[in-house]
Amino acid sequence: MSELAAEAGATKPRADWLSPMNRRRLDAFRRNRRGHWSLWIFLVLFVITLGSDFIANDRPILVSYKGELLTPAFVDYPESKFGGFLAYTNYSDEFIADEIAANGWMLWPPIRFSYNTVDSFTPQSGAVAPSWMMSRDARCAGYPLLAADPGCNWGTYHWLGTDDRGRDVLSRLIYGFRISILFGLVLTVLSSIIGVAAGAVQGYFGGWTDLLFQRFIEIWTSVPALYLLLIISSVIAPSFWVLLGILLLFSWVSLVGIVRAEFLRGRNFEYINAARALGVSNLTIMWRHLLPNAMVATLTFVPFILSGSVATLTSLDFLGFGLPVGSPSLGELLAQGKNNLQAPWLGLTGFFTIAIMMTLLVFIGEGVRDAFDPRKTPA
């Protein structure tokens, strides 16, 4: 009996928390190699950029000074802590570096520039070409000791060059990727919650509720969102949350029609009528019986909504109506490429980054759509 139980346990599927239908959908998504690998690549890039502060920063990750362990990446220590007198500590300063080296050590990230760090040791003013395109003498021409200067090392190279203000492009790219994806994810989640709730109420109750909601949506979608954004931007300074709130006012409408149609189709099913006859509340019926069916069609649109949200933020930043000036942004990088045609690395970096991001999201969306398609999912 114990051998039979062990054999049964060995053949038991690992994803027992999934229903048989969802297991078939998961297997169908895995068989779509393009969508499956795109999801993994996207997740790896997203997780890496979540730790942007540990990858690209003008402050050390850890500092050991006189027996005390400090975390400059998270805490702003005054220069007086290291024998100086300024309110802000420049850890690249020769005095601070020598003082810490004499009394401890510093652990730097791989890239010693943050998204807003202006490199004062660039060999020329304005946009500088990527470091791998120049010799060591040319790369270190701006340092006091030229090629022999210890400050000119791998961590201070500009692997994708600098922009017209002397800021490292790779650092801005990493931080900009993180902001774009986080903005898109938050906007997609909030839009989906509001859109699904509105569509569920419309489809389930129908009648005057559905009619009034539909007329309101028709009027609301006729409001020009771009003009409203321009008006609000002229009154208050745009920020991440202000921009998110403005776009959320209009983005929630995208899922209403799909959810409404699913609830209209399913509200008169026999098991729904039986639940009503048993006295089950409307909220319970909507949540436990109708919503799972509606989510099948909804989930197939989520990756495309995410890619649309990222594209919207990029477009607004490119036009100058997005995030505040100086924020790391893929759209701002494209705008710099347009304004600095003599520095093609700016435009090419922004273009290929956005193209790769959008391609991965579209492939993921196609994989999810095929996985939920009953005509392509084996019974």
N, C-alpha and C positions, 0 to 999 in steps of 0.2 A: 504493500500500500504506500509506503514512504517513497519507493522508487517511482511509482505511478504519479504521486503528487509532485515529486521533483521534476519529472518529465513534463507534467502539465504546466508547472510554473515556468519551466524553461521555454515552452512554446507560447506562453501567454504574451500577447502584444504589449509593447512598452507603453503605448499611448492609450491605456484603458480608460482614461478620463474623457476620451473623444468617442463620439457616437460612431457607428459603422459608416454612416454617410460622410461625416467629417473626416474620418480616416481615409476614405476613398478620395475625398477632395485634396487632402494633404498629399497623398500618393500621386495624384494627377499633377499637382503643382511641382512636386519633385521631378516628375518625368519631363516637365518643361525645363530643360537644362538652361535655356537662356534666362528665363525668369528666376529660376532657383539660384544660379550663380550671381545674377544681378542683385538679388536680395542680400546674399552674403557679402558681396563687394561693397554694397551701399552701407550695410551695418558696420563693416570694418572701418570704412571711412568716417562714418558718423561717430563711432566710439572713439576713434583716434582724435577727431576734432573736439570731442567733449573735453579732452584733456589738453586743450590748447595752451593753458597756462603752464603746463609742464613741458611743452614742446617748444614754444616760442615765447620768450619773456626777457625783458631787460633787467630782471632781478633774479638772483639765485633762488633755487628751489629750497635749499637748506644752507644755513650758515652756522658753523661752530665757532663761537667767539668767546674766549676766556672761560671755557668750560660750559657755556650756555648754548643750547641748541635753538636757533631762530628759524622762522619760516617767512622770509621776505616776500615770497610769492603771494602770501595771503595777508600779511601785516605790514603796514607802512611804519618802518622804524625811522626815527629822526637821526640825522647824522651825528648828533651829540652822543649817541650810544657808542659810536666808534671813534670818538675823539674829535669830531668836527663841530660845526656850529649851525649848519643849515637845517631847515625843517624837513627836507627831503634828501634821502641818501642816494647818491649815484654810485652804484657798486662797480661801475667801470672806471671811476676816477682812480688815478694812480695812487693818491694818498690813501683812499679807503681800501683799495685792493692790497696795498702793502701792509696796512695796519691789520687787516683780517688775516693775511697770509702769515704774519708774524705771531698771531695769537690764536690761530685756528685754521679753518679751511672753508671753501665755498663749493657747493655743487650747482653747476650751471645747467640749464636746459640745452638741448642740441643747437637751438637757434637763439642767439643772445639779443633778439630784438622782439619787442611787442608790436602790436599793430599800429601804435601811434609813436613809436620811437623814431626820431630823426637821427640818422647816422651823421655825425660831424666829421668823420674820417673818410668820407667818400673821395675818390681821386678827382672828382669834378663836381660842379654844381648841377642841379637838375637830375633828370632820370639817368641812371647809370646802368650799363649793360650787365647781364649776369656774370658772376665772378668766374665761372668755368670758361667763359669766352675770352678771358684776359690772362696774361702772364702774372706771376706772383709780384713782380716789380710794379706792374700796372695796378694790381689790386691794392697793394700796400702803399701806393704813392701818397696817400693822405695822412699816413701815420708819422709821428715824429722821427722814428728810427727807420722809416721806410720798410724794406723787406725783412729787416732784422728785428722789427718791433714785435714783442710777444703778444701784443693785442691783436695783431693781424693773424688770426687762426681760423680753423674750420668753423667755429661757432659764430664768427663775425663776417663770414662770407655771405654774399647776397646771391643765392643760387638761382633766383628768378629775377635778379636785378632790383632796382629801386624805382619808385615813382618820381614824379616831378618835384616832390617835397623831400626826397631823401629817405623815405620810409621803405622798409623791406617788403617786397611784393609777396614773398612766400608767407611771411607772418600774417599779412593782411588777407591772404588767400585762405589760410587755415581758420582764422577767426571769422572771416566772411562766410565761409562754408557752414560753420557752426551756427551763426546767426540766421542764415537763410533757412537751414533745415529746421531749427527750433521754431522760427517764425511760422514756417509752413505747417509743422506738426500741430502747434497750438491753434492756429487758425483752422486747420482741418478738423481737429477734435471738437472745438467749440461750434464750428459751423455744422458738423454732423449731428451734434447733440440737439441744437436748436432746430435744424431742418427735419430731423427724424421726429421730434416731438410735435412740431407743427403739422407735418404730413400725417402723423398718426391720429391727431385730433380731427383733422379734416376728413380723413378717410373713414374713421370709425363712426363718427356721429353724423356725417353727411348733412343733407338738408340745408337749412339756413346757415349753419355753422360753416359748412363747406363753401357755400356761395359767398358769404361775407369774406372768408379768408381768401378765396380766389380773387375777388375784386381788389382786396387790399394788396395782394401780391402783385397784381397787374399794375396798380398805381405805384407801388414801391419800386418795382424793377424799372419803371420808366424814368426814375430820378437819375440824372447823370452822376455816377459815382465820382468820376474824375473831377468834375467841376466842384462837387461838394468837398472833395479832398483839397482842392486848391483854396477854397474859401476858408476851411478850417485851418490849413497850414499858414494862411496869412494872419490868422488871429492868435493861434497858439503855436509854440515851437513843436515840430513833430518829434515823436519819440517812438520807441518800440511799441509801447502799450497804446499810445494814441493812434498810431497807424494800424495796429491790430484791431482796435475798437472800430475805427472807421470802415475797414475792409470787412469786418464781421457783420456790420449793418446790412451788407448786400450779399455776402457769400453764402449765408445760410439757406438761401432760396434754392440752391442747386439741387438739393436732395428732396425737397418737398414733394415734387411731382411723382418721383419714384415711390416713395413711402406711401403717399396718398393713394396711388393706384393699387398697391399691394393690400392696403387696409380696406379699400373699397371692394376688392375682389374677395377678400377672405372674411368680411364681417358677417356674411350670410351663410357661411358653411354650417353643416349640420352640427359639428362638435362645438361651434361657437354658440349656436342657438341652444344646445343642450347645457352649456355652461351658464348661459343667462337663466335658463329654466331652473337650474340648481341654486340660483341666488348668488353666483360669483359676481363680484364687483366689476365694473367696467375697467377700472385701472388694472386689475389682475388679469382680465382677459386680454387687454392690450399688451401687457408686459410679458405674460407667460405663453400666450397662444398665438397672437398675431405678429408681435415684433420679431420673433425668430425667423418667420417666413419672409418678412420684409427685409431683414438684414442680409439675406442671401443676395438680393439685387443691390443693396446699398454698399456692401463691402467691395463689390467689383469696381465701384466708382471712386473709392477712397484714394488709391494711389494716383489717379488722374487729378483729383482735387488737390492733392498735395503738390504735384508738379505744377498745377496752375497757380497755386498760392506762392510758390517759390518764384515762378516766372513773373507774377504780378509785383512782388517786392523788388525783383531785379529791374523790372521796367521802370518803376517809380524812382528807384535810386539812380538809374541812368538818366532820367529826366530831371533829377534834382528835387523831387518831391517826396522822397522816402525818408530814410533814417537821417538823424542829424549829421551835419557836416563833420567829417573826420572819422565817422564810424566805419569799421571794416565792412565792406559791401562788395559783392560781385558786380552789381550794377555800376557802382562808383568806379570800379576798376576798368570796366568797359568804357565809361565816359572819359577816364584818363587816357585810355588807348586812342579814343577818337580825337582828343585834344593834343595828343603827342604822337603824331604819325612817325616822327623820327625815332621813336622808341617802340618798335613793333612787338617787343616782348610783353608789353602791358596788354594790348588788345588780344594777342594770341593766348596769353595765359587765361584771361577772363573768358574768352570764347571757348577754349577747349574744356575748361572746368565746368562751365554751364552746360555745354554739349554733353559731356560725360554724365553729369548729374541727371539731366533730363532723360537721356537714353536709358540709364539704369531704372529710373522711376517708371518710364513707359514700359520697359520689358517686365518689370515687376507687376504692373497693372495688367498687362496682357496675360501673364501667368496666372494671376488671381482670377481674372475673367474666365479663362479656359477651365480652371479648376472648379469653378462654380457653375459652369455650363453643363446642364444635364445631358446634352447631346454628345459631350466629349468625355464625361465621367462615366466609366463602366458601372453597371448596376451590380 
